[in-house]
Amino acid sequence: MTTFSVRFLDHLAPARTLVDWAVLAEEKGFDACWFPHDTFRKHSWILGAAVAENTRRMIIGSVGTNPYTFDPSEIATYIATLDELSGGRAALGLGMHTGEMVEWLGMEPGNMITRTREAVEIVRALLRGDVVAYEGSEFQWTQQCYLRFTPRRAEVPIYPCGFGEEYLAMTGEVGDGSLPMITPPESASRMVAAINKGVVRSGRRVGSIDIAGCGWFSVSDDLEAAKATIRPVVAYFGPYLEEEALNAVGVSVRDFDPIKERLQAGDYAGAESLLTDDMLKLAVVGTPKEVIPRVEALFEAGITQVSIGGPIGPDVARAIELLGDEVLPHFRPKGGRGS
């Protein structure tokens, strides 16, 4: 199985334009659309609902809906409602790609693996129609905890999000899929190996779940324009990446410390000015011809769904067209979609 999805960062455009891009992506053969659910950013649940109303085929989901700022009761009602609205095309990305954003709110995420696991269990039980009188380490619920409506599907696919070997293994153990960040793409094999440890631990075979790896892409007819476009994303999100992932392209967390200081001071231009060429290797950058070999390497590493993450390109609509017309067909039988 090889499929493609697009993941839109909210700062790329007004909300309506993001929805229009999702419609274009469906037209160009993308199989799914994801929106990151980041603290203090545009709300992924609203964006997903709008995409559901304007598309007919693609899967729609949020990435990083976390069990700290959202209770499993809210998460379950959200995904059940989106699934009903979309005609059974919803998927849930539940978990975290960093603990720092939760810490901003005065919460301690040291128990994030247990909390995510329990949230997955609770959401699944609610969707099945169970009364969830739950007694866990993180959640204690009463007999009054059950949905007051019948979901369209009792088994909406859940893709836990995680980082670090143990968290990633847990996503493979309990998930229908997993949503690792593959930044840089060279870290994909390490991410897949960690996830598959959990798959085996669950008694399932390797290859039985969908590993939807998201990388940063900047695709254009103009290589230099593509490079310029990736810089703000690497500067903003690079400081949150793990040491091992950064080491894959020859940089470290410490290298990003001065950039992080500039970001915390609100000096975004200053942060970008400190980026090195090695830091830009965290992303897939170039023309379709240059992108294809790096996508091939992702599938070879065990990624089953390549998720094209922001900024996507200097002209996002044009980048979606280039990907749909020149990259996706390279991996599919003539006239086919995900195989």
ZAGURO-42930 format. One line per 3 residues: their letters; for each residue y, z, x of N, C-alpha, C. Coordinates in steps of 0.05 Angstrom, whole numbers. Layout:
N
a> Y:Z:X:Y:Z:X:Y:Z:X  ...;
! end
This chain:
339
mtt> -24:0:17:0:0:0:25:0:18  42:-19:14:68:-20:28:89:-25:8  108:-7:5:130:-10:-14:156:-4:0;
fsv> 177:-11:-14:204:-7:-3:222:7:-25  238:25:-15:257:38:-33:284:38:-19  305:45:-34:332:47:-24:342:75:-30;
rfl> 356:87:-11:366:114:-15:396:113:-10  412:118:-31:441:115:-29:455:141:-23  470:143:-2:487:165:4:511:163:-15;
dhl> 519:186:-27:539:185:-48:567:177:-38  573:181:-12:600:175:-2:605:146:2  584:129:-1:587:101:4:605:86:-16;
apa> 607:97:-40:621:82:-61:625:100:-85  642:92:-104:644:106:-130:617:106:-144  613:125:-162:587:127:-175:578:102:-189;
rtl> 596:88:-203:589:64:-217:579:42:-198  592:40:-174:583:20:-155:555:27:-144  549:53:-140:522:61:-132:501:52:-152;
vdw> 508:54:-177:489:45:-198:486:15:-197  508:1:-194:507:-28:-192:490:-37:-168  492:-23:-146:475:-30:-123:446:-25:-129;
avl> 440:-4:-144:412:1:-151:401:-22:-168  417:-32:-187:409:-54:-203:403:-79:-186  421:-84:-166:417:-106:-148:391:-102:-132;
aee> 386:-78:-122:362:-72:-107:337:-78:-123  337:-71:-149:314:-78:-166:311:-108:-167  333:-122:-171:332:-151:-173:321:-164:-147;
kgf> 326:-151:-125:318:-161:-99:290:-151:-90  276:-137:-108:248:-131:-103:242:-103:-93  263:-86:-91:257:-58:-83:241:-44:-104;
dac> 224:-26:-96:205:-13:-114:216:14:-125  235:26:-111:244:52:-119:273:57:-110  286:75:-122:313:83:-115:315:114:-115;
wfp> 324:125:-92:327:154:-89:356:161:-84  364:184:-94:391:195:-88:387:222:-75  399:227:-51:398:254:-39:412:274:-56;
hdt> 400:298:-57:413:319:-72:424:340:-52  447:335:-42:459:352:-22:481:369:-33  484:393:-22:504:412:-31:532:401:-29;
frk> 547:404:-50:575:395:-52:578:365:-51  557:350:-58:559:321:-60:556:313:-89  560:287:-95:557:277:-122:529:284:-132;
hsw> 526:289:-157:501:299:-168:480:278:-172  458:281:-158:437:261:-159:424:258:-186  424:279:-202:411:277:-228:427:259:-247;
ilg> 453:260:-245:470:243:-262:467:214:-253  468:209:-227:465:182:-217:438:170:-225  417:186:-223:390:177:-230:388:169:-260;
aav> 401:185:-277:401:178:-305:415:152:-311  437:147:-297:452:122:-300:435:98:-291  421:102:-268:404:80:-259:381:75:-279;
aen> 370:96:-290:349:93:-310:358:75:-333  382:79:-342:393:64:-365:399:34:-358  400:28:-332:409:1:-324:387:-15:-309;
trr> 363:-3:-307:341:-17:-294:316:-16:-312  296:-31:-304:272:-33:-321:246:-28:-306  246:-30:-280:221:-30:-265:220:-8:-244;
mii> 241:-4:-229:240:13:-205:236:42:-212  222:56:-193:220:85:-195:247:98:-187  253:121:-200:279:134:-195:274:163:-189;
gsv> 287:173:-168:284:201:-162:306:213:-146  306:239:-144:325:254:-127:310:265:-103  323:267:-81:311:276:-56:324:303:-49;
gtn> 308:323:-44:319:348:-35:331:366:-57  321:362:-81:327:382:-102:314:407:-93  330:428:-86:318:451:-73:314:475:-92;
pyt> 295:492:-86:288:514:-104:305:539:-99  328:536:-86:346:558:-83:370:555:-101  383:532:-100:406:528:-117:398:519:-145;
fdp> 372:511:-148:362:504:-175:336:519:-180  334:531:-203:309:545:-211:289:524:-220  263:530:-216:242:511:-226:244:504:-256;
sei> 255:522:-272:258:516:-300:278:492:-304  300:492:-289:319:470:-290:307:445:-279  293:448:-256:281:424:-243:261:410:-262;
aty> 244:426:-275:224:415:-293:237:401:-317  258:413:-329:270:400:-352:286:375:-344  297:376:-320:311:352:-309:291:329:-306;
iat> 269:333:-292:251:311:-286:237:301:-311  231:319:-329:218:311:-354:237:294:-371  263:301:-371:283:286:-386:288:258:-373;
lde> 290:258:-347:293:232:-333:269:214:-338  245:226:-338:221:210:-342:221:198:-370  230:214:-390:231:203:-417:252:181:-419;
lsg> 275:186:-407:297:167:-409:290:140:-395  275:142:-373:268:118:-357:243:104:-366  229:115:-386:204:103:-395:181:108:-376;
gra> 181:132:-363:159:139:-346:162:129:-317  187:128:-308:192:117:-280:204:138:-262  203:163:-269:215:184:-252:196:195:-231;
alg> 208:204:-209:193:218:-188:211:240:-178  199:262:-169:214:286:-162:211:291:-132  234:291:-118:234:300:-90:243:329:-89;
lgm> 225:348:-84:231:376:-86:227:390:-59  248:401:-49:246:415:-23:272:413:-8  270:413:19:294:415:36:290:399:61;
htg> 312:387:71:311:375:98:327:391:118  340:412:109:353:431:127:357:457:112  357:479:126:363:504:113:392:512:114;
emv> 408:497:129:436:505:135:453:504:110  449:483:93:467:480:70:463:503:50  439:514:48:434:537:31:447:562:43;
ewl> 447:564:69:460:586:82:490:587:77  502:563:73:531:562:66:537:580:42  517:581:24:521:595:-2:512:624:0;
gme> 507:634:24:499:662:27:470:667:21  453:647:20:425:650:15:409:648:41  388:663:43:371:663:67:346:646:62;
pgn> 344:623:75:321:604:69:297:609:87  293:632:98:271:637:116:243:634:102  243:636:76:218:634:61:215:607:47;
mit> 228:586:58:230:561:44:203:547:39  184:551:57:158:538:52:144:550:28  143:576:27:130:590:4:145:584:-21;
rtr> 172:584:-20:188:580:-44:184:551:-55  182:532:-37:178:504:-45:150:501:-57  130:513:-44:102:511:-55:101:523:-83;
eav> 113:546:-87:112:559:-113:127:543:-134  150:531:-126:165:515:-144:149:490:-153  135:478:-135:118:455:-142:97:464:-162;
eiv> 84:486:-157:63:496:-176:75:501:-203  98:513:-204:111:520:-230:119:495:-245  132:476:-231:141:451:-245:117:436:-256;
ral> 95:434:-241:71:421:-250:60:434:-275  59:461:-275:49:476:-298:66:472:-323  92:472:-319:110:467:-342:106:439:-354;
lrg> 104:419:-337:100:392:-346:74:389:-361  54:404:-353:28:403:-367:29:417:-395  51:431:-400:53:445:-425:43:474:-424;
dvv> 39:485:-400:28:512:-398:50:533:-404  41:556:-412:57:580:-411:56:590:-383  79:592:-369:79:598:-341:87:627:-336;
aye> 69:645:-341:74:674:-335:66:677:-305  84:671:-288:78:668:-259:84:693:-243  65:700:-226:69:723:-208:66:714:-179;
gse> 88:706:-167:87:696:-140:104:713:-121  106:705:-96:123:719:-77:152:715:-83  159:690:-94:186:683:-98:195:683:-127;
fqw> 176:678:-145:183:676:-174:165:694:-190  177:708:-208:162:725:-227:172:719:-255  155:706:-271:162:696:-297:146:710:-319;
tqq> 157:710:-343:144:723:-366:130:702:-384  118:712:-406:105:695:-425:124:676:-440  150:681:-437:169:663:-451:176:638:-435;
cyl> 163:634:-413:170:612:-395:151:588:-401  161:570:-418:147:545:-424:167:526:-435  161:500:-433:180:479:-444:179:480:-474;
rft> 203:476:-485:205:475:-515:204:446:-524  193:428:-508:189:400:-517:165:389:-501  154:367:-510:131:355:-497:140:332:-479;
prr> 135:334:-452:144:313:-434:129:287:-440  142:265:-432:129:239:-436:103:237:-420  104:248:-395:81:248:-378:76:277:-369;
aev> 51:285:-368:44:312:-358:42:313:-328  42:289:-315:39:288:-286:60:269:-274  84:278:-273:105:263:-259:100:266:-229;
piy> 100:245:-213:95:248:-184:116:266:-171  106:285:-155:123:303:-140:120:298:-111  142:293:-98:144:288:-69:159:311:-56;
pcg> 144:331:-46:159:352:-32:173:342:-7  196:353:-1:212:347:23:209:370:42  207:364:68:205:385:87:213:376:115;
fge> 214:395:133:220:389:161:205:410:178  199:402:202:183:419:219:153:416:212  136:421:231:107:414:227:95:429:204;
eyl> 100:455:201:87:470:180:97:463:152  123:458:150:135:450:124:124:423:116  123:404:136:113:377:130:84:379:122;
amt> 68:395:136:40:398:128:37:408:99  54:426:91:53:436:64:59:414:44  78:396:51:84:373:33:59:356:29;
gev> 44:352:51:19:336:49:-3:351:33  -2:377:34:-23:393:21:-19:393:-9  6:395:-19:10:399:-48:23:375:-62;
gdg> 32:354:-46:47:333:-58:30:309:-67  41:294:-87:32:268:-93:42:248:-73  63:256:-59:75:240:-38:91:259:-20;
slp> 103:249:0:120:265:18:145:249:26  167:263:31:192:249:36:204:258:63  190:250:85:201:258:111:225:241:119;
mit> 243:253:134:264:238:148:253:226:173  254:200:177:244:187:201:268:178:218  283:198:227:307:192:243:303:208:269;
ppe> 296:193:291:295:164:293:268:153:283  266:127:279:240:115:271:217:121:290  224:126:315:204:132:335:190:159:329;
sas> 201:175:312:189:201:305:169:198:282  166:174:271:149:171:247:121:180:251  108:172:273:80:179:277:76:210:278;
rmv> 96:224:289:94:253:290:96:265:262  114:254:246:118:263:219:92:258:202  81:235:205:57:227:190:34:245:198;
aai> 31:251:224:9:268:233:11:296:221  35:307:220:39:333:208:32:333:178  41:313:164:36:311:135:6:308:130;
nkg> -7:292:147:-36:288:142:-53:312:148  -43:331:164:-57:356:168:-59:370:141  -37:370:126:-38:382:99:-55:367:80;
vvr> -55:340:81:-72:324:64:-101:332:68  -110:334:93:-137:341:99:-143:370:90  -124:387:93:-128:415:85:-132:417:55;
sgr> -121:399:40:-124:399:11:-150:387:1  -166:376:20:-191:364:13:-189:335:6  -165:323:9:-162:295:3:-164:278:29;
rvg> -167:252:26:-170:235:49:-142:226:59  -140:222:85:-116:210:96:-111:183:84  -86:178:76:-79:153:62:-79:155:32;
sid> -85:179:21:-87:182:-8:-60:189:-21  -40:196:-4:-13:202:-16:7:182:-4  29:180:-18:50:161:-11:70:175:8;
iag> 72:166:33:90:177:52:115:160:53  136:169:40:161:154:36:181:162:58  179:150:81:196:157:103:223:144:101;
cgw> 244:160:103:271:150:101:284:149:128  294:125:136:309:122:160:338:113:154  355:117:173:382:106:170:382:77:178;
fsv> 393:60:161:393:31:166:422:21:165  428:2:182:453:-13:180:447:-42:186  446:-58:165:437:-86:167:460:-105:160;
sdd> 463:-125:177:485:-144:174:479:-170:189  494:-191:182:493:-215:198:508:-211:224  524:-190:226:541:-184:249:532:-158:262;
lea> 520:-159:285:508:-136:299:530:-115:304  553:-123:314:574:-103:321:584:-89:296  586:-104:274:595:-91:249:574:-71:240;
aka> 549:-78:244:527:-59:236:529:-33:253  534:-36:278:537:-12:296:560:6:287  583:-7:281:606:9:274:601:24:248;
tir> 586:13:230:581:25:204:562:49:206  545:49:226:526:72:227:538:97:239  560:94:253:571:117:268:578:141:251;
pvv> 591:139:228:597:163:212:572:178:202  551:163:196:527:176:186:513:192:209  511:180:232:499:194:255:515:218:262;
ayf> 542:216:261:559:239:268:556:262:248  554:255:222:554:276:201:526:289:199  505:273:200:478:284:195:462:289:220;
gpy> 470:277:243:455:281:268:452:310:276  473:327:273:470:355:281:449:370:266  439:360:243:420:375:228:391:367:234;
lee> 387:347:252:360:338:259:346:358:278  319:356:277:303:374:294:304:365:323  299:384:340:299:379:369:279:357:377;
eal> 254:359:366:234:339:373:241:311:365  253:309:341:262:282:332:283:271:350  302:287:357:324:278:375:313:271:402;
nav> 294:286:412:282:281:438:269:253:440  260:242:417:247:216:417:265:194:426  291:198:425:310:177:435:327:188:458;
gvs> 317:210:470:330:220:494:355:237:490  358:249:467:380:268:462:370:294:452  387:314:449:378:341:441:398:353:421;
vrd> 390:375:410:408:390:392:433:398:407  430:407:431:453:415:447:473:392:451  463:368:453:481:345:456:499:341:432;
fdp> 489:350:409:505:347:384:523:371:379  522:392:395:538:415:390:568:409:390  579:393:409:608:387:408:615:371:383;
ike> 597:354:375:602:338:350:602:356:326  584:375:325:584:394:303:610:411:302  620:418:325:645:433:326:668:417:315;
rlq> 669:391:321:690:374:310:687:372:280  662:369:270:658:367:241:667:392:227  660:415:238:668:441:226:698:445:226;
agd> 712:432:244:741:433:245:754:412:227  737:395:214:748:374:197:757:349:212  750:347:237:758:324:254:735:304:255;
yag> 732:288:234:710:269:232:713:247:252  737:237:256:742:216:276:735:226:304  743:250:310:736:262:336:706:265:340;
aes> 692:272:318:663:274:320:650:247:326  659:226:313:649:199:318:654:190:346  677:198:357:684:189:384:666:200:406;
llt> 651:221:399:633:234:419:605:223:418  599:204:400:572:193:398:566:176:422  541:177:431:532:160:453:514:138:443;
ddm> 509:118:460:491:96:452:463:107:445  453:127:459:427:138:453:427:150:425  449:163:417:450:175:391:449:154:369;
lkl> 460:130:374:459:109:354:430:98:350  412:104:370:385:95:367:370:111:346  383:131:335:370:146:313:367:129:288;
avv> 381:106:287:381:89:264:368:61:270  362:46:249:353:18:251:378:1:246  387:-12:267:412:-27:266:408:-56:274;
gtp> 419:-75:259:418:-102:268:416:-122:246  409:-147:253:405:-168:234:376:-166:223  370:-180:202:342:-179:191:321:-185:213;
kev> 326:-204:230:307:-211:251:302:-187:269  323:-171:275:320:-148:292:308:-124:277  312:-123:251:302:-101:235:271:-103:230;
ipr> 261:-127:227:233:-131:219:214:-117:239  217:-120:265:197:-106:283:198:-76:280  221:-64:275:222:-35:273:210:-26:246;
vea> 212:-42:225:198:-36:200:168:-38:204  160:-59:218:131:-62:224:120:-37:237  135:-27:256:126:-3:271:124:21:252;
lfe> 141:23:232:139:45:213:113:44:197  106:20:187:81:17:172:57:23:190  59:14:215:37:19:234:34:48:240;
agi> 56:63:238:55:92:244:44:108:220  40:95:197:28:109:174:47:113:151  72:104:154:91:105:131:81:85:111;
tqv> 80:93:85:71:74:64:94:64:47  116:79:47:140:70:32:164:72:52  175:50:59:198:50:77:223:53:59;
sig> 237:75:63:261:81:47:286:75:63  301:55:54:324:46:69:347:64:62  355:81:82:376:101:78:403:91:87;
gpi> 423:107:80:451:100:86:456:99:116  477:83:123:496:69:105:487:42:94  463:33:102:450:8:93:463:-16:106;
gpd> 489:-18:107:503:-40:121:533:-38:117  548:-54:132:577:-54:129:586:-64:101  570:-83:91:574:-92:63:547:-86:50;
var> 546:-65:34:521:-55:23:507:-76:6  522:-89:-12:510:-110:-29:498:-132:-12  513:-141:8:502:-162:25:477:-152:41;
aie> 477:-127:49:454:-116:63:430:-116:45  433:-108:20:411:-108:1:400:-136:-3  418:-155:-4:410:-183:-7:394:-192:18;
llg> 404:-186:42:391:-194:67:363:-181:68  361:-155:61:335:-142:61:316:-154:41  326:-159:17:310:-170:-4:301:-198:1;
dev> 318:-214:13:312:-242:18:297:-248:44  302:-231:64:291:-238:91:273:-217:103  274:-192:94:257:-171:106:233:-165:88;
lph> 239:-158:62:217:-150:45:195:-172:42  203:-198:40:183:-219:37:164:-221:62  173:-212:85:157:-213:109:132:-195:106;
frp> 134:-175:89:112:-156:86:96:-159:60  101:-180:45:89:-183:19:77:-211:16  55:-212:1:45:-239:-7:66:-254:-22;
kgg> 66:-280:-20:86:-296:-33:87:-290:-63  111:-283:-72:115:-277:-101:107:-249:-109  99:-232:-89:89:-206:-96:109:-184:-89;
rgs> 104:-160:-100:119:-136:-93:100:-118:-78  104:-92:-80:89:-73:-63:59:-78:-64  46:-79:-41:17:-86:-40:1:-63:-29;
! end
